[in-house]
């Protein structure tokens, strides 16, 4: 994993955040004896990873026993409209 991070191309950017948030991250960086850049890079990667996970297509592997397609079942309303 370390080798892949070394080979990844980094891009420099500007981050705008509240003073409170930055102080929290700076304190974490001091506690771990790493740079603020390291803590920010980890936070960005963690968020990007979570977003990538959510964007993966959800493909079912089960088979319907009633012959209805997943698209048909998904298009049916869950509940009736209120009267």
N, C-alpha and C positions, 0 to 999 in steps of 0.2 A: 504494500500500500504506500509506503514512504517513497519508493522509487517512482510510482505513478504520480504522486504529488509533485515531486521534483521536476518531472518532465512536463507537467501541465503548464500551460502558459498563463501567467498572471496578468491581470489588468488593474491598473490603478484607478481609483474613483474617489469621489468626495461623498461623505456620509453626513447627513444632517440628523441630529438627534437631540433630545432634551438633555439639559445639564445633569439631571438626576440619573438618566439612563447611562450617560457616559461616565459619570462618577462610579456607578455600580460596576461597569465593565473595567474601568481603570483599577478599581480595588481588586477585582478578580485577577487581573493581569499581574498586579503586585503580589497577591497571595500565591500565585503559581510561578512567580518569577519568570514571566514571559512578557512579550510586548503587547501593547494594546492592539496592534495590527493582527497578532496571532489570535487573540480572543475574537476580534471582529471577523476575521476570515473563517474561524470555526462556526460562528453564529450564522454567517451568510451560507456556508456550506450545509449546515444543519437545516436551515429553512429551505434551501433549494432542493435538498434531498427529500424533504417532506412533500414539497410541491410535486416533484417528479413521481413520487409514490402515488399521490392522489390522481395523477393524470394517466396512469396506466389503465389500459382498457380492462374492464371486468368481463371476462369470458367464462361462462359456465361450462362445466364438464359433465353435468348430470343430464339425464334424459327425461323428458316429460312423459308421465304415465297416461295423461289424458289426450295426448296428440296436439295440444296447443303449442304454438311456437312462443318463444320467449318474447318476441316483439309484440305479439298479440296480447299476451298476458300483461306485459309492462304497459300497454296502452290502455288497459281497462282501468277505470277509476277505482280507487281503493274503497271509497264510501260513496253513498248516494248524495246528490246535491240536496241541501236543506230546502224544505218546502216553504 
